[in-house]
């Protein structure tokens, strides 16, 4: 029997997925109504409204299945419950870049990642490089713009 891979996420990410699922489930019957209405217009082969509604229905069903899968595998982690001297999922890490300029990232799940707000996925190149590291560790990360070098200066669980 295959094991189901858990999907770590923060409570905030779980709540967002739950809201998205509710919204899609509300939209689902509206799309069915739109399909019925478009079907009533006659010839389906040249009915753009019908084809657009069917395509949207497929997107909604795929999204619902994807979100339900993620929620079923969710492993909610509260960073405040964590401690230690190593970087783990949920940790907030302050790094010094090559110019000794501090940058701060929180290690989060794939669905919560947003580099603009300082949240990186544990699966990203930088996230994978950080997991298990300690303060004063040097890290080299290959990114599309070239290799980047960082020094871990602080690990927090907030």
MARKOLPA-816220 format. One record per residue (C-alpha): x, y, z; residue in three letters. Coordinates in nm, 2 decimals, decimal comma. Each point is the difference from the previous one (the first is absolute). Last residue first. Example, Ala and Ser with C-alpha at 12.3 -4.5 7.8 and 13.67 -1.06 7.14 Angstrom:
BEGIN
        x        y        z   res
     1,37    -0,11     0,71   SER
    -0,14    -0,34     0,07   ALA
END
This chain:
BEGIN
        x        y        z   res
     0,73     3,31     1,58   UNK
     0,26    -0,27     0,00   UNK
     0,32     0,19    -0,06   UNK
     0,34    -0,08    -0,16   UNK
     0,26     0,27    -0,03   UNK
     0,32     0,08    -0,20   UNK
     0,01    -0,27    -0,27   UNK
     0,26     0,10    -0,25   UNK
    -0,10     0,02    -0,36   UNK
     0,16    -0,06    -0,34   UNK
    -0,18     0,02    -0,33   UNK
     0,10    -0,18    -0,32   UNK
    -0,15     0,13    -0,33   UNK
    -0,31     0,19    -0,11   UNK
    -0,19    -0,32    -0,05   UNK
     0,08    -0,11     0,36   UNK
     0,27    -0,22     0,14   UNK
     0,02     0,03     0,37   UNK
     0,32     0,01     0,22   UNK
    -0,05     0,01     0,37   UNK
     0,23     0,09     0,29   UNK
    -0,09    -0,12     0,34   UNK
     0,04     0,26     0,28   UNK
    -0,33    -0,09     0,15   UNK
    -0,11    -0,35    -0,08   UNK
    -0,11    -0,19    -0,31   UNK
    -0,24    -0,29    -0,01   UNK
    -0,23     0,15    -0,27   UNK
     0,18     0,30    -0,16   UNK
     0,11    -0,15    -0,33   UNK
    -0,35    -0,15    -0,06   UNK
    -0,16     0,34     0,06   UNK
     0,24     0,17    -0,23   UNK
    -0,06    -0,24    -0,29   UNK
    -0,38     0,01     0,07   UNK
    -0,16    -0,31     0,17   UNK
    -0,02     0,16     0,35   UNK
    -0,19     0,27    -0,17   UNK
     0,10     0,36     0,05   UNK
    -0,19     0,27     0,19   UNK
     0,16     0,35     0,00   UNK
    -0,30     0,19    -0,11   UNK
     0,13     0,04    -0,36   UNK
     0,12    -0,37     0,01   UNK
    -0,36    -0,12     0,03   UNK
    -0,03    -0,36     0,12   UNK
    -0,32    -0,10     0,17   UNK
    -0,11    -0,29    -0,24   UNK
     0,35    -0,14    -0,01   UNK
     0,03    -0,02     0,38   UNK
     0,20     0,25     0,21   UNK
     0,36     0,08     0,09   UNK
    -0,01     0,37     0,12   UNK
     0,25     0,23    -0,16   UNK
     0,20     0,30     0,12   UNK
     0,27     0,18    -0,20   UNK
     0,29     0,18     0,17   UNK
     0,26     0,19    -0,22   UNK
     0,35    -0,13     0,06   UNK
     0,08     0,07    -0,36   UNK
     0,02    -0,37    -0,09   UNK
    -0,34    -0,06     0,18   UNK
    -0,05    -0,01     0,37   UNK
    -0,29    -0,23     0,09   UNK
    -0,28     0,03     0,26   UNK
    -0,21    -0,31     0,03   UNK
    -0,36    -0,04     0,11   UNK
    -0,06    -0,37     0,08   UNK
    -0,33    -0,16    -0,12   UNK
     0,17    -0,31    -0,14   UNK
     0,34    -0,05     0,16   UNK
     0,32     0,19     0,04   UNK
     0,21    -0,14     0,28   UNK
     0,07     0,14     0,35   UNK
    -0,31    -0,12     0,17   UNK
    -0,36     0,10     0,05   UNK
    -0,34    -0,06    -0,14   UNK
    -0,35     0,05     0,15   UNK
     0,00     0,37    -0,11   UNK
     0,05    -0,12    -0,36   UNK
    -0,34    -0,17     0,00   UNK
     0,00    -0,29    -0,24   UNK
    -0,31    -0,13    -0,18   UNK
     0,05    -0,32    -0,18   UNK
    -0,22     0,00    -0,30   UNK
    -0,05    -0,32    -0,20   UNK
    -0,38     0,02    -0,02   UNK
     0,02     0,38    -0,06   UNK
     0,24    -0,04    -0,29   UNK
    -0,22    -0,26    -0,16   UNK
    -0,32     0,21     0,05   UNK
     0,18     0,29    -0,16   UNK
     0,11    -0,20    -0,31   UNK
    -0,35    -0,15    -0,04   UNK
    -0,17     0,34     0,03   UNK
     0,25     0,15    -0,24   UNK
    -0,06    -0,27    -0,26   UNK
    -0,38     0,03     0,03   UNK
     0,02     0,38    -0,03   UNK
     0,22    -0,02    -0,31   UNK
    -0,22    -0,25    -0,16   UNK
    -0,31     0,21     0,07   UNK
     0,18     0,30    -0,15   UNK
     0,06    -0,19    -0,32   UNK
    -0,36    -0,11    -0,01   UNK
    -0,11     0,37     0,05   UNK
     0,23     0,12    -0,28   UNK
    -0,12    -0,27    -0,23   UNK
    -0,37     0,08     0,06   UNK
     0,05     0,38    -0,03   UNK
     0,19    -0,05    -0,33   UNK
    -0,29    -0,20    -0,16   UNK
     0,12    -0,10    -0,34   UNK
     0,00    -0,38     0,04   UNK
    -0,28     0,02     0,27   UNK
    -0,28     0,09    -0,25   UNK
    -0,29     0,12     0,21   UNK
    -0,02     0,29     0,26   UNK
    -0,14    -0,24     0,26   UNK
     0,35    -0,15     0,04   UNK
     0,13     0,35     0,11   UNK
    -0,26     0,01     0,28   UNK
     0,07    -0,35     0,11   UNK
     0,38     0,08     0,00   UNK
    -0,06     0,32     0,20   UNK
    -0,21    -0,19     0,26   UNK
     0,28    -0,26     0,04   UNK
     0,24     0,29     0,04   UNK
    -0,21     0,15     0,28   UNK
    -0,01    -0,34     0,17   UNK
     0,38    -0,01     0,02   UNK
     0,05     0,36     0,11   UNK
    -0,10    -0,07     0,36   UNK
     0,23    -0,30     0,01   UNK
     0,28     0,21    -0,13   UNK
    -0,04     0,26     0,27   UNK
    -0,01    -0,27     0,27   UNK
     0,32    -0,15    -0,13   UNK
     0,17     0,34    -0,02   UNK
    -0,10     0,06     0,37   UNK
     0,14    -0,34     0,10   UNK
     0,33     0,06    -0,19   UNK
     0,03     0,34     0,18   UNK
    -0,06    -0,16     0,34   UNK
     0,26    -0,27    -0,06   UNK
     0,25     0,27    -0,10   UNK
    -0,06     0,20     0,31   UNK
     0,03    -0,31     0,22   UNK
     0,35    -0,05    -0,14   UNK
     0,08    -0,27    -0,24   UNK
     0,17    -0,34    -0,02   UNK
    -0,13    -0,23    -0,28   UNK
     0,01    -0,36     0,12   UNK
     0,10    -0,26    -0,27   UNK
    -0,25    -0,28    -0,01   UNK
     0,16    -0,34     0,02   UNK
    -0,05    -0,25    -0,28   UNK
    -0,14    -0,34     0,10   UNK
END
